[in-house]
Amino acid sequence: MCGSSFQDCAGNTESLLRATKPTVGSLVLDVLDIEYHETIMAAAGHQAEKSLYDVVKNYKGKYIAVVEGSIPVKDGGVYCCIGGKSGIDIVKEVCSNAMVTIAAGTCAAYGGLPAAAPNPTGAIGVKDAVPGITVVNLPACPMNVENLTATVVHFLTFGTLPPLDNLGRPLFAYGKRIHDNCERRAHFDAGQFVRQWGDEGHRQGWCLYEMGCKGPETFQNCPRIRWNEGVNWPVGAGHGCVGCSEPAFWDKMTPFYKRLPKVPGFGVEKTADKVGAGLAAVTGAAIVAHGIGRVISGGRKEKEEE
């Protein structure tokens, strides 16, 4: 197994270093034979590069390549060079000879932040850089290491990749919307929305849709596996989802604190308009829905006090 980093912040490597099931130490020393990774390998310079190309030469079609970061292609790829070679040349050579490539993080999957308009370096994802190869995309900024280890274990156990969606993402991790698994979903249905950071609804854990949460348009398993050994995740900590696992999220999901104007295919914006309007006393139906939510939450509070 070998990993290469291009235009990135090393966030996915940082995520890897926090692996616990198994630990990164167990992954590196007991489970996998990692021949190359600039951040964690002992070798440097020419020795490190020799390790990479020894794998490409001696284990053609027998290794897994993991790519972190986008690949710049503008001006001949001069914006990212390692060991005298451009990133695009490296990824073509390494990934073309791998049995499967894992694009770790949104930058490697779609181009990510470096590809945001106006994209001065011509940043693209692995699949676009090397068409025709087998790529598994694990987007997020950064990716959750649980999804990486699960993908690798599935491949090593069954000899096949897990089922993928139309964007090359494993369905076990990206098959459902964040909105559908969010612990704040009940507040959405009850018309209980945070209207201002720090308001009463925010303190009580109400829905963040009106504050720009992109959960209704984002597919990932963050609500279930969470982060830091399952302790928490952004929405649980009080911040809306920014949609980082979706293509071109920096362009399509911004402004991050502005409510989604339209969610195609689901009608969520219609529901939010109708239910959420109850908070402003615009429609009778919405007022009733909001009232029910308050009765339910009030009854729960009384029981807790008793």
C-alpha positions in Angstrom: 0.0 0.0 0.0 1.3 3.5 -0.8 0.0 7.0 -0.3 0.8 10.2 -2.1 -0.1 13.8 -1.1 -0.6 16.7 -3.5 -2.5 19.9 -3.1 -3.8 19.4 0.4 -3.7 20.4 4.1 -2.8 16.9 5.4 -6.2 16.8 7.2 -6.8 13.3 6.0 -3.5 12.1 7.2 -4.3 13.8 10.6 -7.6 11.8 10.5 -5.7 8.6 9.8 -3.4 9.2 12.8 -6.5 9.3 15.0 -7.6 5.8 14.0 -8.7 3.6 16.9 -10.5 0.6 15.3 -7.8 -0.5 14.7 -5.2 2.1 15.8 -2.9 3.7 13.3 0.0 1.8 14.9 -1.7 -1.5 14.3 -2.6 -0.5 10.8 1.0 0.4 9.9 2.8 -2.3 11.8 0.4 -5.3 11.8 -2.4 -5.0 9.2 -0.9 -3.3 6.2 2.4 -3.1 4.5 2.7 0.7 3.9 5.6 1.3 1.6 5.3 5.0 1.1 3.7 7.9 2.9 5.6 11.1 3.1 4.2 12.1 6.5 4.7 8.9 8.5 7.6 7.2 6.8 11.1 7.3 8.3 12.9 7.8 4.9 13.1 11.1 3.2 14.3 12.6 -0.1 15.7 10.2 -2.7 15.3 7.2 -0.4 11.6 7.9 0.1 11.0 8.3 -3.7 12.9 5.0 -4.3 10.5 3.2 -2.0 7.5 4.5 -4.0 8.8 3.6 -7.4 10.1 0.2 -6.2 6.5 -0.6 -5.4 5.3 0.6 -8.8 7.9 -1.4 -10.6 7.8 -4.6 -8.6 4.2 -4.9 -7.5 2.3 -3.7 -10.6 -1.4 -4.4 -10.2 -0.9 -5.7 -6.6 -0.9 -2.6 -4.4 -3.5 -0.1 -3.2 -2.7 3.6 -3.9 -4.2 6.2 -1.6 -4.1 9.8 -2.8 -4.6 12.8 -0.6 -5.1 16.3 -2.2 -6.1 17.5 -5.6 -3.9 17.4 -8.7 -3.1 20.7 -10.5 -2.9 20.4 -14.3 -2.6 24.0 -15.4 0.7 25.1 -16.9 1.9 21.6 -17.1 1.3 20.8 -13.5 4.1 23.1 -12.2 2.1 24.0 -9.1 2.8 20.7 -7.3 6.1 18.9 -7.9 7.8 16.2 -5.8 11.2 14.8 -6.5 11.4 16.7 -9.7 8.2 15.3 -11.1 4.8 17.0 -11.4 1.9 15.8 -9.4 -0.1 14.8 -12.6 2.8 12.7 -13.8 3.2 11.0 -10.4 -0.5 10.2 -10.1 -0.7 8.8 -13.6 2.2 6.5 -13.0 1.3 5.4 -9.5 -2.4 5.0 -9.9 -2.4 3.5 -13.4 -0.3 0.6 -12.0 -2.4 0.1 -8.8 -5.1 -2.5 -8.5 -7.3 0.1 -6.9 -6.9 3.8 -5.9 -8.6 5.4 -2.9 -9.1 9.2 -3.1 -9.0 10.2 0.5 -10.8 13.5 1.1 -12.7 15.9 -1.0 -9.7 17.4 -2.7 -8.6 14.0 -4.0 -12.1 13.1 -4.9 -13.3 16.2 -6.7 -10.6 18.9 -6.5 -11.9 20.3 -3.2 -10.9 23.8 -2.0 -8.0 24.2 -4.5 -10.6 23.7 -7.3 -12.9 26.4 -6.0 -13.5 29.3 -8.4 -11.4 30.7 -10.1 -9.3 27.5 -9.7 -6.0 29.2 -10.6 -3.9 25.9 -10.6 -6.4 23.9 -12.6 -6.9 21.5 -9.7 -8.9 18.3 -10.3 -9.7 15.0 -8.6 -8.0 11.6 -9.2 -10.7 10.2 -11.4 -10.5 13.2 -13.8 -6.7 13.1 -13.7 -6.4 9.4 -14.6 -9.6 8.4 -16.5 -10.3 4.7 -16.7 -8.7 3.5 -13.5 -10.6 2.0 -10.5 -11.2 4.8 -7.9 -13.0 4.8 -4.6 -13.9 8.3 -3.5 -14.0 9.0 0.3 -14.8 12.7 0.2 -15.1 14.9 3.3 -12.9 17.7 4.6 -11.3 15.7 6.1 -12.6 12.1 5.5 -13.5 10.1 8.6 -10.8 7.4 9.1 -13.6 4.9 10.0 -14.6 5.0 6.3 -11.1 4.4 5.1 -10.4 1.5 7.4 -13.8 -0.1 6.5 -13.2 0.3 2.8 -9.7 -1.3 3.1 -10.9 -4.1 5.3 -13.8 -4.9 3.0 -11.4 -5.1 0.0 -8.9 -7.3 1.9 -11.7 -9.6 3.2 -13.8 -10.1 0.2 -11.4 -9.2 -2.6 -14.0 -6.7 -4.0 -14.9 -3.1 -3.4 -18.0 -2.2 -1.4 -21.0 -1.1 -3.5 -20.6 2.4 -4.7 -22.9 5.2 -5.6 -22.8 7.2 -8.9 -20.0 9.4 -7.5 -17.8 6.4 -6.6 -18.5 6.6 -2.9 -19.2 3.5 -0.7 -22.9 3.3 0.0 -22.3 2.1 3.5 -20.8 5.6 4.3 -22.6 7.9 1.7 -25.8 6.1 1.1 -28.0 8.3 3.2 -28.4 12.1 3.8 -27.1 13.6 6.9 -30.5 15.1 7.4 -32.1 11.7 7.7 -29.9 10.5 10.5 -29.4 13.8 12.3 -30.3 13.9 16.0 -31.8 17.3 15.4 -34.2 16.0 12.8 -37.1 15.8 15.3 -36.8 19.5 15.8 -36.9 20.1 12.1 -40.2 18.2 11.9 -41.5 20.1 14.9 -40.6 23.5 13.3 -38.1 24.2 16.0 -35.3 26.2 14.3 -32.3 28.1 15.6 -32.7 31.7 14.4 -29.6 33.2 15.9 -26.3 31.8 17.3 -26.7 31.5 21.0 -30.4 31.9 21.2 -32.7 29.7 23.3 -33.2 27.2 20.4 -29.5 26.9 19.9 -28.9 26.2 23.6 -31.6 23.5 23.5 -30.2 21.8 20.4 -32.9 22.8 17.8 -32.5 22.3 14.1 -29.8 24.4 12.3 -31.4 24.4 8.9 -32.2 28.1 9.1 -28.6 28.9 10.0 -27.3 27.3 6.8 -27.0 23.6 7.6 -26.4 21.7 4.4 -27.5 18.3 5.9 -30.5 18.0 3.6 -28.3 18.0 0.5 -25.3 16.1 1.9 -24.7 12.4 1.9 -22.4 11.0 4.6 -22.5 8.9 7.8 -21.3 11.6 10.2 -24.3 11.4 12.5 -23.7 7.7 13.1 -20.0 7.3 13.4 -19.1 10.8 14.5 -15.5 11.9 15.3 -12.8 11.4 17.9 -13.8 7.8 18.8 -17.5 8.6 18.3 -17.6 11.5 20.8 -19.2 14.1 18.7 -19.6 15.7 15.3 -20.1 19.3 14.0 -23.9 19.4 14.2 -23.8 17.8 17.6 -21.4 20.5 18.7 -23.8 23.2 17.5 -22.5 24.0 14.0 -24.4 23.3 10.8 -23.1 20.8 8.1 -21.2 22.6 5.3 -21.7 19.8 2.8 -18.0 19.0 2.5 -18.5 15.5 1.0 -20.3 16.9 -2.0 -18.7 17.9 -5.3 -17.7 21.6 -5.6 -19.1 22.2 -2.0 -17.0 25.4 -1.6 -18.8 26.9 -4.6 -22.2 25.3 -4.3 -22.7 25.3 -0.5 -21.5 28.9 0.2 -22.4 31.1 2.0 -22.1 28.5 4.7 -24.4 30.4 7.1 -27.1 31.2 4.6 -30.1 28.8 4.3 -30.3 26.6 1.3 -32.5 28.3 -1.3 -33.6 25.0 -2.8 -33.0 21.4 -2.2 -33.7 19.5 -5.5 -35.6 16.3 -5.3 -36.7 16.3 -1.7 -38.9 19.3 -1.2 -37.3 20.1 2.1 -37.3 23.8 1.5 -41.1 23.7 1.1 -41.5 21.8 4.4 -39.2 24.2 6.2 -41.1 27.2 4.8 -44.4 25.8 6.0 -43.4 24.6 9.4 -40.8 27.1 10.2 -43.1 30.0 9.3 -45.1 29.0 12.5 -42.3 30.7 14.5 -43.2 34.0 12.8 -47.0 33.3 13.0 -47.5 33.6 9.3 -49.9 30.6 8.7 -52.4 28.9 11.0 -51.2 25.4 10.1 -47.6 26.3 10.9 -48.7 27.8 14.2 -50.4 24.6 15.2 -47.3 22.5 14.2 -45.1 24.8 16.2 -47.5 24.7 19.2 -47.5 21.0 19.2 -43.7 21.0 19.3 -43.7 23.4 22.2 -46.3 21.3 24.1 -44.2 18.2 23.6 -41.0 19.8 24.7 -42.8 21.5 27.6 -44.2 18.2 28.8 -40.8 16.6 28.7 -39.4 19.4 30.7 -42.1 19.1 33.4 -41.4 15.3 33.6 -37.7 16.0 34.1 -38.4 18.5 36.8 -40.7 16.0 38.6 
